[in-house]
Amino acid sequence: MGQIVTQASLMGYIKDLSPNIIRAPAGSVSDIYFWNGTTAAPADAPANIYNGDGVLAPGGYWFGGNTGDWTLALTNYYNLLSQTNSKGVITINYGYARYGTSANPVATAAHLAADWVRYDNGRTKYWEIGNETYGNWEAGYQIDVSQNKDGQPAIVTGDLYGRHFKVFADSMRAAAQQIGATIYIGATLTDVAPYQGAYTTLQTWNQGVLTQAGSTADFFIIHDYFTAYGANSTANDILATGATIPANARTYVLNLLSQYGVGVKPIAMTEWNIQATGSKQNTSYIAGIHAALTLGSFMKNQFGEASRWDLANGWSNGDDQGLFNVGDEPGAAPWNPRPAFYYLYYFQKFFGDRMVTDSFTMAANKDLVSYSSSFSSGQASTIIVNSGVASHTVSVTFSNFAAGSSYYWYTLTGGTDNGDFSGQVYVNGEAVEEDYVPSDYADARSYAEITVPRGAFFVLGDHRTMSNDSRDFGPVNERFIYGKAVFGYWPMEKMGRLR
């Protein structure tokens, strides 16, 4: 992605989206990431580690101190959080506990994690030990036992990870106590039963983790990419998963906790998206509808956290799972939002402080799903998602809420380009298009329609993302307007009298 904190338009979009939590440093890269390094890995990180094909290959380590234009330095991650009013969830390098060649690689990796907690100094509450640590694609899944010095097996198991998790948790909690911080540490689980013929680690992963570390973990981490891997999924295939997979995943994990005598703890899906390919599904408005369905389902099923993968990758002929264009999409400005951004933006903007019970009188209609909420300021809202191809007319009745004097509604849909997978978004019938505005000045803020009072003016600055104007402080009474502009001083080359 690069050192993105200097990209004003992107920072504005993320701030407007208000994600609250942004995960770092990455997915699988987390298990080859040395937060305090710059260009070289520690001496006990081997030059070659096993890759997903079971072949020893160069480690390809990543470093928190790397300021290259293709990565995000750790200092700029914290800067990103600050600029966008977000908090972090950080994934610790568990792989190092496996492939490290010191006399006690688990303690070494745990101490490195504890040092990060100290450096973080209370800014981050939520920490994960490893990314998809059960996966045969992950660094540390398989190690070169000839270089290992503490007798670890070649292949990781849930039992081994569970025992290692406790070492990490002890070190990190001690570090947090030293700096007066409270942190919560999550352990990785799978969210579905192992498929028939699954490799041994996957078959026994959850049992081993919960037996060893179920009482130690503060929360449990799952990932899901909803659609079949690499499949050219239809719109119906995609939308059918939005409301069902979160519910099924939660039921599965809660049953596991009960089976192994672990009390109910929060569940976080720290990676989710669709993984359809071939028809530009990921960059279509269908991905947006799916995102809205899924976000509502996470809340309805009481997930503690959910992070959609990811901010930006690359166009990949429309198979990009990123929320923003890094600049390689044909005909689109850098950091242009994907359709899913608008669905997530309007969802969070019009979803209140708490979810409330709702129901459809037309319960037989399976196309429609609703998520309703109330605001602490007294308003109520409902979000209705239509996953069918037909239009439906509905009436909304609020019970137990005082009738409001103003109502706002927004309808989002796609266009007619690219068959079922339009890359366009229409809001209340108008296309979301601002190609005439340079990306650095594009504005993602939405301002509800108002009536400007008689004798007042709605004033707008000339910099959409930076100007402090009536979008912030409302209409200005005419008595506060004293004259007209007669001289301009910026840009310098145009300094002079205004005509």
C-alpha positions as CSV (number, residue, x, y, z in Angstrom):
1,M,0.0,0.0,0.0
2,G,2.8,2.4,0.7
3,Q,3.2,5.2,3.3
4,I,-0.4,6.1,2.9
5,V,-0.7,8.7,5.7
6,T,0.3,11.4,3.2
7,Q,-2.7,10.6,1.0
8,A,-5.3,13.2,2.1
9,S,-8.1,11.8,0.1
10,L,-7.6,8.3,1.4
11,M,-7.3,9.5,5.0
12,G,-10.5,11.4,4.5
13,Y,-12.4,8.4,3.2
14,I,-11.2,6.2,6.0
15,K,-12.1,8.8,8.6
16,D,-15.6,9.2,7.1
17,L,-16.0,5.4,7.1
18,S,-15.2,5.4,10.8
19,P,-14.0,1.7,11.0
20,N,-13.1,2.2,14.7
21,I,-10.5,-0.7,14.5
22,I,-7.8,-1.2,11.9
23,R,-5.8,-4.4,12.0
24,A,-2.1,-4.7,11.5
25,P,0.5,-5.5,10.4
26,A,-1.1,-7.9,7.8
27,G,-2.5,-11.4,7.4
28,S,0.1,-14.1,6.7
29,V,2.9,-11.5,6.7
30,S,2.3,-11.1,10.4
31,D,4.2,-14.4,11.0
32,I,7.3,-13.1,9.2
33,Y,7.1,-9.6,10.6
34,F,9.6,-8.1,12.9
35,W,8.1,-4.9,14.3
36,N,11.4,-3.5,15.6
37,G,13.5,-4.3,12.6
38,T,14.5,-2.1,9.6
39,T,16.3,-4.2,7.0
40,A,17.6,-7.4,8.6
41,A,15.9,-10.1,10.6
42,P,17.3,-11.3,14.0
43,A,20.3,-13.6,13.8
44,D,18.2,-16.5,14.9
45,A,15.7,-16.1,12.1
46,P,16.9,-18.6,9.4
47,A,17.5,-17.5,5.9
48,N,15.1,-20.1,4.6
49,I,11.8,-21.3,6.0
50,Y,9.1,-23.6,4.7
51,N,6.6,-22.0,2.4
52,G,3.0,-23.1,1.6
53,D,4.3,-25.7,-0.9
54,G,6.3,-27.4,1.8
55,V,9.6,-26.2,0.3
56,L,12.4,-24.4,2.0
57,A,12.6,-20.9,0.5
58,P,13.9,-17.4,1.4
59,G,12.0,-16.1,4.5
60,G,11.0,-12.8,2.8
61,Y,10.8,-11.1,6.2
62,W,9.0,-7.8,6.7
63,F,10.1,-5.0,9.1
64,G,8.2,-2.3,11.0
65,G,11.0,0.1,10.4
66,N,10.8,-0.2,6.6
67,T,9.8,3.2,5.1
68,G,9.7,1.9,1.5
69,D,6.9,3.1,-0.8
70,W,5.5,-0.4,-1.1
71,T,4.9,-1.0,2.6
72,L,3.6,0.8,5.7
73,A,6.0,1.6,8.5
74,L,4.9,0.8,12.0
75,T,5.1,4.5,13.0
76,N,2.9,5.4,10.1
77,Y,0.4,2.6,11.2
78,Y,0.1,4.5,14.4
79,N,-0.2,7.7,12.5
80,L,-3.0,6.2,10.4
81,L,-4.9,5.3,13.6
82,S,-4.5,8.8,14.9
83,Q,-5.6,10.5,11.7
84,T,-8.7,8.4,11.3
85,N,-9.7,8.3,15.0
86,S,-9.3,4.5,15.0
87,K,-7.9,1.9,17.4
88,G,-5.7,-1.1,16.5
89,V,-5.8,-4.8,16.7
90,I,-2.3,-6.2,16.3
91,T,-1.3,-9.6,15.1
92,I,1.9,-10.9,16.8
93,N,4.5,-13.0,14.9
94,Y,3.9,-16.5,16.2
95,G,5.8,-18.1,13.4
96,Y,9.1,-16.9,14.9
97,A,8.3,-19.2,17.9
98,R,8.5,-22.1,15.5
99,Y,11.2,-21.4,13.0
100,G,13.5,-19.4,15.3
101,T,16.9,-21.1,15.9
102,S,17.7,-19.8,19.4
103,A,17.9,-22.2,22.4
104,N,14.3,-21.3,23.4
105,P,12.5,-19.8,20.4
106,V,9.1,-19.7,22.1
107,A,10.5,-17.5,24.9
108,T,12.4,-15.4,22.4
109,A,9.3,-14.7,20.3
110,A,7.2,-14.1,23.4
111,H,9.7,-11.5,24.7
112,L,9.7,-9.8,21.3
113,A,5.9,-9.6,21.5
114,A,6.1,-8.2,25.1
115,D,8.6,-5.5,23.9
116,W,6.0,-4.5,21.3
117,V,3.4,-4.2,24.1
118,R,5.8,-1.9,26.0
119,Y,6.5,0.2,22.8
120,D,2.8,0.4,22.1
121,N,2.4,2.0,25.6
122,G,-1.3,1.3,26.0
123,R,-2.5,2.5,22.6
124,T,-3.7,-1.0,21.6
125,K,-6.0,-3.2,23.7
126,Y,-6.5,-6.1,21.3
127,W,-3.7,-8.5,20.3
128,E,-3.7,-11.8,18.3
129,I,-1.2,-14.5,18.6
130,G,-0.4,-15.4,15.0
131,N,-2.5,-15.4,11.8
132,E,-4.3,-18.6,10.7
133,T,-1.7,-20.6,12.6
134,Y,-3.5,-23.8,11.7
135,G,-2.9,-23.2,8.0
136,N,-0.4,-25.2,6.0
137,W,0.3,-22.0,4.0
138,E,1.5,-20.1,7.1
139,A,5.1,-19.5,8.2
140,G,5.8,-21.7,11.1
141,Y,3.3,-24.4,10.2
142,Q,6.3,-26.6,9.1
143,I,9.8,-26.1,10.4
144,D,13.3,-27.4,9.7
145,V,13.8,-29.6,12.8
146,S,17.5,-29.8,12.1
147,Q,17.8,-26.1,13.1
148,N,15.3,-26.3,16.0
149,K,16.9,-26.4,19.5
150,D,13.9,-27.1,21.8
151,G,12.6,-30.3,20.4
152,Q,9.5,-29.0,18.5
153,P,7.9,-31.3,15.9
154,A,8.1,-30.5,12.2
155,I,4.3,-29.7,12.0
156,V,2.4,-27.5,14.3
157,T,-0.6,-28.8,16.2
158,G,-3.4,-27.1,18.1
159,D,-2.0,-28.6,21.3
160,L,1.4,-27.1,20.7
161,Y,0.0,-23.7,19.7
162,G,-2.1,-23.7,22.9
163,R,0.9,-24.4,25.1
164,H,2.9,-21.7,23.3
165,F,0.0,-19.3,23.6
166,K,0.2,-19.3,27.3
167,V,3.9,-18.4,27.2
168,F,3.1,-15.4,24.9
169,A,0.1,-14.4,27.1
170,D,2.2,-14.4,30.3
171,S,5.0,-12.3,28.8
172,M,2.6,-9.8,27.2
173,R,0.4,-9.4,30.2
174,A,3.5,-8.8,32.4
175,A,4.6,-6.1,30.0
176,A,1.2,-4.5,30.0
177,Q,1.2,-4.5,33.8
178,Q,4.6,-2.8,33.8
179,I,3.2,0.1,31.8
180,G,-0.2,0.3,33.5
181,A,-2.1,-0.9,30.4
182,T,-5.0,-3.4,30.0
183,I,-4.8,-5.7,27.0
184,Y,-6.8,-8.6,25.7
185,I,-5.2,-11.5,23.9
186,G,-6.9,-13.7,21.3
187,A,-6.2,-17.3,20.2
188,T,-6.9,-18.6,16.7
189,L,-9.6,-21.2,16.0
190,T,-11.3,-22.5,12.8
191,D,-15.0,-21.6,12.4
192,V,-16.2,-24.8,10.7
193,A,-15.7,-28.5,11.2
194,P,-12.7,-30.0,9.3
195,Y,-13.5,-31.0,5.8
196,Q,-13.4,-34.7,4.9
197,G,-9.8,-35.7,4.4
198,A,-8.4,-32.6,6.0
199,Y,-4.7,-32.7,7.1
200,T,-4.1,-33.8,10.6
201,T,-3.4,-30.4,12.1
202,L,-6.7,-29.1,11.0
203,Q,-8.6,-32.1,12.3
204,T,-7.5,-31.6,15.9
205,W,-6.7,-27.9,16.0
206,N,-9.7,-26.6,18.0
207,Q,-9.5,-29.4,20.5
208,G,-5.9,-28.8,21.2
209,V,-6.2,-25.0,21.5
210,L,-9.2,-25.1,23.8
211,T,-7.8,-27.9,25.9
212,Q,-4.5,-26.1,26.5
213,A,-5.4,-22.4,26.3
214,G,-9.2,-22.1,26.4
215,S,-9.1,-20.6,29.9
216,T,-6.2,-18.3,29.1
217,A,-7.4,-16.6,26.0
218,D,-9.5,-13.5,26.4
219,F,-11.2,-14.0,23.1
220,F,-11.2,-16.3,20.1
221,I,-10.2,-15.4,16.5
222,I,-11.8,-16.8,13.3
223,H,-11.5,-16.0,9.6
224,D,-13.9,-16.7,6.8
225,Y,-14.0,-15.8,3.1
226,F,-17.6,-16.9,2.7
227,T,-17.6,-18.1,-1.0
228,A,-15.8,-21.0,-2.5
229,Y,-12.1,-20.4,-3.1
230,G,-11.3,-19.3,-6.7
231,A,-14.9,-20.0,-7.9
232,N,-16.7,-17.7,-10.4
233,S,-19.5,-17.4,-7.9
234,T,-22.9,-16.0,-9.0
235,A,-24.6,-13.1,-7.3
236,N,-27.0,-15.5,-5.6
237,D,-24.2,-17.6,-4.4
238,I,-22.5,-14.6,-2.8
239,L,-25.5,-13.0,-1.2
240,A,-26.7,-16.3,0.2
241,T,-23.7,-16.3,2.6
242,G,-23.9,-12.8,4.1
243,A,-26.5,-13.5,6.8
244,T,-25.8,-17.3,7.3
245,I,-22.1,-17.7,7.7
246,P,-21.7,-15.4,10.8
247,A,-24.6,-17.2,12.5
248,N,-23.3,-20.6,11.7
249,A,-19.8,-19.7,12.7
250,R,-20.9,-18.4,16.1
251,T,-23.0,-21.5,16.8
252,Y,-20.1,-23.7,15.9
253,V,-17.6,-21.9,18.1
254,L,-20.0,-21.7,21.1
255,N,-20.7,-25.4,20.8
256,L,-16.9,-26.0,20.9
257,L,-16.5,-23.9,24.0
258,S,-19.2,-25.8,25.7
259,Q,-17.8,-29.2,24.6
260,Y,-14.4,-28.4,26.1
261,G,-15.6,-26.7,29.2
262,V,-14.6,-23.2,28.3
263,G,-16.9,-20.3,29.3
264,V,-18.4,-18.0,26.7
265,K,-15.9,-15.5,25.5
266,P,-16.0,-12.9,22.7
267,I,-15.5,-14.0,19.1
268,A,-13.7,-11.8,16.6
269,M,-13.7,-12.4,12.9
270,T,-10.5,-10.4,12.1
271,E,-10.6,-11.3,8.4
272,W,-13.6,-11.6,6.2
273,N,-14.6,-11.0,2.6
274,I,-15.7,-12.9,-0.4
275,Q,-13.1,-14.7,-2.6
276,A,-15.0,-15.0,-5.9
277,T,-13.0,-14.5,-9.1
278,G,-13.6,-14.2,-12.8
279,S,-16.4,-11.6,-13.1
280,K,-15.1,-8.7,-11.1
281,Q,-17.3,-9.7,-8.2
282,N,-15.1,-8.2,-5.5
283,T,-15.2,-4.7,-7.1
284,S,-18.9,-4.7,-7.7
285,Y,-21.9,-3.4,-5.9
286,I,-22.8,-7.0,-5.1
287,A,-19.8,-7.0,-2.8
288,G,-21.3,-3.9,-1.3
289,I,-24.7,-5.6,-0.6
290,H,-22.8,-8.6,0.8
291,A,-20.8,-6.3,3.1
292,A,-24.0,-4.7,4.5
293,L,-25.6,-8.1,5.0
294,T,-22.6,-9.4,6.8
295,L,-22.0,-6.4,9.0
296,G,-25.6,-6.5,10.2
297,S,-25.3,-10.3,10.8
298,F,-22.1,-9.8,12.9
299,M,-24.0,-7.5,15.2
300,K,-27.1,-9.6,15.3
301,N,-25.0,-12.6,16.2
302,Q,-23.1,-10.7,18.9
303,F,-19.6,-10.8,17.5
304,G,-17.1,-8.8,19.5
305,E,-15.2,-7.5,16.4
306,A,-15.0,-7.9,12.7
307,S,-12.4,-6.6,10.2
308,R,-13.0,-6.7,6.5
309,W,-9.9,-7.7,4.4
310,D,-8.5,-5.3,3.3
311,L,-7.8,-1.6,2.6
312,A,-6.0,-1.9,-0.7
313,N,-4.2,-4.5,-2.8
314,G,-4.2,-4.3,-6.6
315,W,-6.8,-4.2,-9.4
316,S,-6.1,-7.8,-10.5
317,N,-8.7,-7.5,-13.3
318,G,-11.5,-6.8,-10.7
319,D,-10.6,-9.6,-8.3
320,D,-9.2,-7.0,-5.8
321,Q,-10.5,-7.5,-2.3
322,G,-9.3,-4.0,-1.3
323,L,-11.7,-1.3,-0.3
324,F,-9.7,1.3,-2.3
325,N,-7.9,1.5,-5.6
326,V,-4.1,1.7,-5.2
327,G,-3.9,3.4,-8.6
328,D,-3.8,0.6,-11.1
329,E,-7.5,0.4,-11.9
330,P,-8.0,1.5,-15.5
331,G,-9.7,4.9,-15.8
332,A,-10.0,5.4,-12.0
333,A,-8.3,7.9,-9.8
334,P,-5.9,6.6,-7.1
335,W,-7.6,5.8,-3.8
336,N,-11.0,5.8,-5.5
337,P,-13.4,3.8,-3.2
338,R,-14.8,0.5,-4.3
339,P,-18.6,0.0,-4.2
340,A,-18.4,-1.8,-0.9
341,F,-17.1,1.4,0.7
342,Y,-20.4,3.2,0.0
343,Y,-22.5,0.4,1.5
344,L,-20.3,0.2,4.6
345,Y,-20.3,4.0,4.9
346,Y,-24.1,4.4,4.7
347,F,-24.5,1.4,7.0
348,Q,-22.4,2.8,9.8
349,K,-23.7,6.4,9.3
350,F,-27.3,5.3,9.8
351,F,-26.9,2.5,12.3
352,G,-27.3,3.6,15.9
353,D,-25.8,2.8,19.3
354,R,-27.7,-0.4,19.8
355,M,-29.5,-3.0,17.7
356,V,-33.2,-3.4,18.5
357,T,-35.6,-6.2,17.6
358,D,-37.5,-5.9,14.3
359,S,-39.6,-8.1,12.2
360,F,-41.2,-8.3,8.7
361,T,-44.9,-8.8,8.4
362,M,-44.2,-10.2,5.0
363,A,-42.0,-12.9,6.6
364,A,-42.4,-15.3,3.7
365,N,-40.3,-13.0,1.5
366,K,-36.8,-14.4,1.7
367,D,-35.3,-11.6,-0.3
368,L,-35.4,-9.0,2.5
369,V,-33.3,-8.8,5.7
370,S,-33.5,-5.9,8.1
371,Y,-31.3,-4.5,10.8
372,S,-32.8,-1.9,13.1
373,S,-31.3,0.3,15.7
374,S,-31.7,3.2,18.0
375,F,-29.5,6.2,18.8
376,S,-28.7,7.5,22.2
377,S,-29.9,10.9,20.9
378,G,-33.4,9.5,20.4
379,Q,-33.6,8.6,16.7
380,A,-34.3,5.2,15.3
381,S,-33.3,3.6,12.0
382,T,-33.8,0.5,10.0
383,I,-31.5,-0.9,7.2
384,I,-33.3,-3.2,4.7
385,V,-31.2,-5.3,2.4
386,N,-32.8,-6.8,-0.7
387,S,-30.7,-9.7,-2.0
388,G,-33.3,-10.6,-4.7
389,V,-33.6,-9.4,-8.3
390,A,-37.2,-8.0,-7.9
391,S,-38.1,-4.7,-6.3
392,H,-40.2,-4.7,-3.2
393,T,-42.4,-2.0,-1.6
394,V,-42.3,-2.0,2.2
395,S,-43.7,0.2,4.9
396,V,-41.7,0.9,8.1
397,T,-43.5,1.1,11.4
398,F,-41.6,2.1,14.6
399,S,-43.0,0.9,17.9
400,N,-41.9,2.3,21.3
401,F,-40.2,5.3,19.7
402,A,-41.7,8.8,19.5
403,A,-42.6,9.9,16.0
404,G,-39.9,12.1,14.5
405,S,-40.3,15.3,12.6
406,S,-37.7,14.5,9.9
407,Y,-37.0,11.4,8.0
408,Y,-34.1,10.5,5.7
409,W,-33.8,7.6,3.4
410,Y,-31.0,6.4,1.1
411,T,-31.3,3.7,-1.5
412,L,-28.1,2.1,-2.9
413,T,-28.0,0.0,-6.0
414,G,-25.8,-0.9,-9.0
415,G,-25.8,0.1,-12.6
416,T,-26.2,-1.9,-15.9
417,D,-22.5,-2.4,-16.7
418,N,-20.8,-5.8,-16.4
419,G,-24.0,-7.9,-16.1
420,D,-24.8,-8.9,-12.5
421,F,-21.6,-7.3,-11.2
422,S,-21.9,-3.6,-11.9
423,G,-18.9,-1.6,-10.7
424,Q,-21.2,1.5,-10.3
425,V,-23.1,2.6,-7.2
426,Y,-26.2,4.7,-7.4
427,V,-27.4,6.6,-4.3
428,N,-31.1,7.6,-4.5
429,G,-30.9,7.1,-8.3
430,E,-27.8,9.3,-8.8
431,A,-24.4,7.8,-9.8
432,V,-21.6,8.2,-7.4
433,E,-19.2,9.9,-9.8
434,E,-16.8,12.7,-9.2
435,D,-14.1,12.2,-11.9
436,Y,-14.0,15.9,-12.4
437,V,-12.5,16.4,-9.0
438,P,-8.8,15.5,-8.4
439,S,-8.5,12.6,-5.9
440,D,-6.7,14.7,-3.4
441,Y,-9.7,17.1,-3.2
442,A,-12.5,14.5,-3.5
443,D,-14.9,14.5,-0.7
444,A,-16.6,11.4,0.8
445,R,-18.5,13.3,3.4
446,S,-22.3,13.3,3.0
447,Y,-24.5,16.1,4.3
448,A,-28.1,15.5,4.8
449,E,-30.5,17.7,2.9
450,I,-31.6,20.8,4.8
451,T,-33.6,23.9,4.2
452,V,-31.5,27.0,4.6
453,P,-33.4,29.5,6.8
454,R,-34.4,32.9,5.3
455,G,-31.7,35.4,5.9
456,A,-28.9,32.8,6.1
457,F,-26.3,31.4,3.8
458,F,-24.8,27.9,3.4
459,V,-21.1,28.6,2.9
460,L,-18.6,26.2,1.3
461,G,-14.8,26.3,1.2
462,D,-12.8,25.6,-1.8
463,H,-11.0,22.5,-0.4
464,R,-13.6,19.7,0.0
465,T,-11.6,17.6,2.4
466,M,-10.0,20.3,4.5
467,S,-12.4,23.3,4.5
468,N,-14.2,24.1,7.8
469,D,-17.5,25.4,6.5
470,S,-21.3,25.0,6.8
471,R,-20.9,21.2,6.7
472,D,-19.4,21.6,10.1
473,F,-21.1,24.6,11.7
474,G,-24.3,25.0,9.7
475,P,-25.8,28.0,7.9
476,V,-24.4,31.4,8.6
477,N,-26.8,34.3,9.4
478,E,-26.5,37.2,7.0
479,R,-25.7,39.6,9.9
480,F,-22.3,38.0,10.2
481,I,-21.4,38.6,6.6
482,Y,-19.7,42.0,6.4
483,G,-18.2,42.4,2.9
484,K,-16.8,40.7,-0.2
485,A,-13.4,39.2,-1.0
486,V,-11.2,41.7,-3.0
487,F,-7.8,40.2,-2.8
488,G,-6.4,36.6,-3.0
489,Y,-3.0,35.5,-1.8
490,W,-3.0,31.7,-2.6
491,P,-1.8,30.2,-4.7
492,M,1.1,32.6,-4.8
493,E,1.3,32.7,-8.6
494,K,-2.2,34.1,-8.7
495,M,-1.8,36.6,-5.9
496,G,-3.7,39.9,-6.6
497,R,-7.0,41.7,-6.8
498,L,-10.1,39.5,-7.4
499,R,-12.2,40.4,-10.4
